[in-house]
Amino acid sequence: MNVTRPRHQAVFLGAGIHSSLGNGVEANLAALKTAPQAPTLLNNTVTDEALQIPYKLLFESPLTELQHRLYRVIDDVAEQALSDAGLSESERRNMSLYLGSSSFDIGVSEADYQRQLAGESESCKALALLDPSMANLADYLVGSLGIRGEDVSFNTACTASANALLTAVAHVEAGLIDHALVVGVELYNDVTALGFYSLDLLTRSVMRPFDSARDGLVLGEGVSALVIGRDPNDGRRRFHLRGGANLCDTYSITMSNVDGSAIAEVMTRALANAGVSAAELDVIKVHGTASLANDEAESVGMHAVFSSLPRVCALKPFIGHTLGACGLNELILFYRAIEAGFLIATPGISADAGDLNVVLNQRLSSVESGCFMLNYFGFGGNNTSLIISNQVSHYGEDES
Amino acid sequence: MTTYIVAVGSYYEPVGDELPPLKKLVQETVGSNIRRVGRFIQLALIGGGRASSQLSNEAAVYLTSGSGDVEATVGVLNTIYRQAEPPRPLSFINTVSNAACFYIAQSLQLNGASSFVSSRYFTVETSLRVALLALEQGQQKAALVGAVDSVVLPIEEHRQRLRINAQTDVAEGSHWFQLVADASDRTVLATLDAVQHFTDREALSAWLAELPVEADDCLALGQSIESDEADHWLVETGLPPFNFREAPAYFKSLAGLVFCEFVRRGAGRLIYLNRDPVGRYMAVVISC
């Protein structure tokens, strides 16, 4: 019953995204050509009338009717990706769903609990978290899109959607499915907002990863979707996941080991899995949370693997830290920017080597083809490194 | 290639008005007292620890749950909305489901991959499928795969939260499997032969029709299969049901208990089927 399946090249067929920069890939790419903006200061009066939490909220999507908002946004973004990929009704029906998030639909549970509390009495006690499952959101999408393939939800903090992508690609390449829809979701909720406030990790200004003046992160909302499928071999050069690795760093549940060893190890494993050397890599997209210790650990890890760093870029100054969705949000923005002819730049942020000896790309420049590393490091010591490429490959030969 | 089950570890305990203490069990299982963790993580440590004999430190951890760490999340929601205070940092961190994976990796000194994966109606099946494929494709050489569900008192609220009726007995469960791709130096308990997904009933029927039936095969049916449909599958397959104990108390990842009990019985082949409300199916095949 254990069968050897033929391996197929899986490529990125279509993408959709709604972030603080805009709704749709093109709107996001246009905003990426401008300077990163400071976050909105969101009044959160649940625990303190004067509390303001810096946030990058979804573009033109007010924080009202949270359940309706969540479902509307993920339906819309999934449709963007499916249309972009040109999947037929039959292909949509048979595809599988891989969803990564840190918070899933907790915002819906929060709103429900608040409604109950408002009407609570001796005889009718409010009950938090009714019908709990990490997969309720995926279950909604299965119904909404009429999916008959399988659904897998990943909750591994900031690496969730990157890990969803790793599994989705593996399933397509193994020939288990023809198409996978990978979704990353992170929308506003009080647990996340107040949790990060408690951790004292937030800044009110633009995030400045690796900069000597870095002072914390900004939370961001973002929903993205990516369709993976076999290469149609239609002559178009498409991006694909060339390799990757996920490892657990047991140093601390909240921060990476500052000696960089765990981060270096996951990058080294990803390179080996992709069959490329550090010298062959063209760009690194950093995780870059702009926190003092984690940027230090990431810097030490990178310098341990690369004798000299290739070009380095960061996405979080633009869209904030979108937590479990950042894996897919940042991958889509990164690869679509390169397809559109530019490498993302953050002028004025980590413009010189600074104390961490990392310089971020400062001006829009072109990159035609190559191998690119995208790094993600999350709570719970969950570290993931992806290698993507748009180089022509003959699967099973030079990239197997 | 073949995927081997070389160890299983389980914890199953029906729960009444009081929760059985776990601290001592955690200490006995992983050799140390893990402080400032809740019941969900304690259950994960007990089940995972019991399946960790000779575990490679490169083994991947795949954890699933029907409900997740309800205690941690409800605690944080009550801190925010009842006490009007921000959550404490560690309480917030522990709401992230892979916190349990972290503590397992730390306690068992693992440094491989780690994921919390879930599917609403196919919790255990999905975690086994993701792990099986990673082993078959050579991404992992060993994996610790487990399913954990805890109870949050009071028991009436727990039933209400899970939308089960007031007469249903409930339990806590933590069931784990150590899978390896190469069992040359290990005692093999069973093989995980297949974890298959089917788009509909016809696809499952077609697959079952091609499955060579053996004399000692038996059939187990998942929690989402109603009794009418259970009768249908017993007739269609012609297999005897796998009866391992009197009706177990309810928890969402009950399939983990079924698989552990079958492996412990140590004979025959188990064909397990489950469905979801839209009519998708999954099958798991385990041979001892």
Boltz contact constraints between the chains, C-beta under 6 A:
constraints:
  - contact:
      token1: [A, 1]
      token2: [B, 193]
      max_distance: 6.0
  - contact:
      token1: [A, 1]
      token2: [B, 194]
      max_distance: 6.0
  - contact:
      token1: [A, 2]
      token2: [B, 1]
      max_distance: 6.0
  - contact:
      token1: [A, 2]
      token2: [B, 2]
      max_distance: 6.0
  - contact:
      token1: [A, 46]
      token2: [B, 80]
      max_distance: 6.0
  - contact:
      token1: [A, 47]
      token2: [B, 84]
      max_distance: 6.0
  - contact:
      token1: [A, 47]
      token2: [B, 85]
      max_distance: 6.0
  - contact:
      token1: [A, 47]
      token2: [B, 86]
      max_distance: 6.0
  - contact:
      token1: [A, 113]
      token2: [B, 77]
      max_distance: 6.0
  - contact:
      token1: [A, 117]
      token2: [B, 81]
      max_distance: 6.0
  - contact:
      token1: [A, 127]
      token2: [B, 157]
      max_distance: 6.0
  - contact:
      token1: [A, 127]
      token2: [B, 160]
      max_distance: 6.0
  - contact:
      token1: [A, 128]
      token2: [B, 74]
      max_distance: 6.0
  - contact:
      token1: [A, 128]
      token2: [B, 77]
      max_distance: 6.0
  - contact:
      token1: [A, 129]
      token2: [B, 70]
      max_distance: 6.0
  - contact:
      token1: [A, 129]
      token2: [B, 73]
      max_distance: 6.0
  - contact:
      token1: [A, 129]
      token2: [B, 74]
      max_distance: 6.0
  - contact:
      token1: [A, 130]
      token2: [B, 161]
      max_distance: 6.0
  - contact:
      token1: [A, 131]
      token2: [B, 163]
      max_distance: 6.0
  - contact:
      token1: [A, 132]
      token2: [B, 67]
      max_distance: 6.0
  - contact:
      token1: [A, 132]
      token2: [B, 68]
      max_distance: 6.0
  - contact:
      token1: [A, 132]
      token2: [B, 70]
      max_distance: 6.0
  - contact:
      token1: [A, 133]
      token2: [B, 120]
      max_distance: 6.0
  - contact:
      token1: [A, 134]
      token2: [B, 68]
      max_distance: 6.0
  - contact:
      token1: [A, 134]
      token2: [B, 118]
      max_distance: 6.0
  - contact:
      token1: [A, 135]
      token2: [B, 118]
      max_distance: 6.0
  - contact:
      token1: [A, 135]
      token2: [B, 119]
      max_distance: 6.0
  - contact:
      token1: [A, 135]
      token2: [B, 120]
      max_distance: 6.0
  - contact:
      token1: [A, 139]
      token2: [B, 120]
      max_distance: 6.0
  - contact:
      token1: [A, 148]
      token2: [B, 199]
      max_distance: 6.0
  - contact:
      token1: [A, 150]
      token2: [B, 197]
      max_distance: 6.0
  - contact:
      token1: [A, 151]
      token2: [B, 119]
      max_distance: 6.0
  - contact:
      token1: [A, 152]
      token2: [B, 117]
      max_distance: 6.0
  - contact:
      token1: [A, 152]
      token2: [B, 119]
      max_distance: 6.0
  - contact:
      token1: [A, 152]
      token2: [B, 126]
      max_distance: 6.0
  - contact:
      token1: [A, 153]
      token2: [B, 118]
      max_distance: 6.0
  - contact:
      token1: [A, 154]
      token2: [B, 117]
      max_distance: 6.0
  - contact:
      token1: [A, 155]
      token2: [B, 97]
      max_distance: 6.0
  - contact:
      token1: [A, 155]
      token2: [B, 116]
      max_distance: 6.0
  - contact:
      token1: [A, 156]
      token2: [B, 98]
      max_distance: 6.0
  - contact:
      token1: [A, 156]
      token2: [B, 115]
      max_distance: 6.0
  - contact:
      token1: [A, 156]
      token2: [B, 116]
      max_distance: 6.0
  - contact:
      token1: [A, 157]
      token2: [B, 96]
      max_distance: 6.0
  - contact:
      token1: [A, 163]
      token2: [B, 115]
      max_distance: 6.0
  - contact:
      token1: [A, 167]
      token2: [B, 130]
      max_distance: 6.0
  - contact:
      token1: [A, 170]
      token2: [B, 137]
      max_distance: 6.0
  - contact:
      token1: [A, 174]
      token2: [B, 137]
      max_distance: 6.0
  - contact:
      token1: [A, 190]
      token2: [B, 80]
      max_distance: 6.0
  - contact:
      token1: [A, 191]
      token2: [B, 76]
      max_distance: 6.0
  - contact:
      token1: [A, 194]
      token2: [B, 80]
      max_distance: 6.0
  - contact:
      token1: [A, 194]
      token2: [B, 86]
      max_distance: 6.0
  - contact:
      token1: [A, 195]
      token2: [B, 87]
      max_distance: 6.0
  - contact:
      token1: [A, 195]
      token2: [B, 92]
      max_distance: 6.0
  - contact:
      token1: [A, 197]
      token2: [B, 86]
      max_distance: 6.0
  - contact:
      token1: [A, 198]
      token2: [B, 86]
      max_distance: 6.0
  - contact:
      token1: [A, 198]
      token2: [B, 87]
      max_distance: 6.0
  - contact:
      token1: [A, 198]
      token2: [B, 89]
      max_distance: 6.0
  - contact:
      token1: [A, 199]
      token2: [B, 89]
      max_distance: 6.0
  - contact:
      token1: [A, 246]
      token2: [B, 113]
      max_distance: 6.0
  - contact:
      token1: [A, 248]
      token2: [B, 105]
      max_distance: 6.0
  - contact:
      token1: [A, 248]
      token2: [B, 114]
      max_distance: 6.0
  - contact:
      token1: [A, 250]
      token2: [B, 105]
      max_distance: 6.0
  - contact:
      token1: [A, 250]
      token2: [B, 106]
      max_distance: 6.0
  - contact:
      token1: [A, 253]
      token2: [B, 93]
      max_distance: 6.0
  - contact:
      token1: [A, 253]
      token2: [B, 102]
      max_distance: 6.0
  - contact:
      token1: [A, 254]
      token2: [B, 93]
      max_distance: 6.0
  - contact:
      token1: [A, 379]
      token2: [B, 93]
      max_distance: 6.0
  - contact:
      token1: [A, 379]
      token2: [B, 96]
      max_distance: 6.0
  - contact:
      token1: [A, 380]
      token2: [B, 96]
      max_distance: 6.0
  - contact:
      token1: [A, 380]
      token2: [B, 98]
      max_distance: 6.0
  - contact:
      token1: [A, 380]
      token2: [B, 99]
      max_distance: 6.0
  - contact:
      token1: [A, 380]
      token2: [B, 102]
      max_distance: 6.0
  - contact:
      token1: [A, 381]
      token2: [B, 102]
      max_distance: 6.0
  - contact:
      token1: [A, 382]
      token2: [B, 98]
      max_distance: 6.0
  - contact:
      token1: [A, 382]
      token2: [B, 114]
      max_distance: 6.0
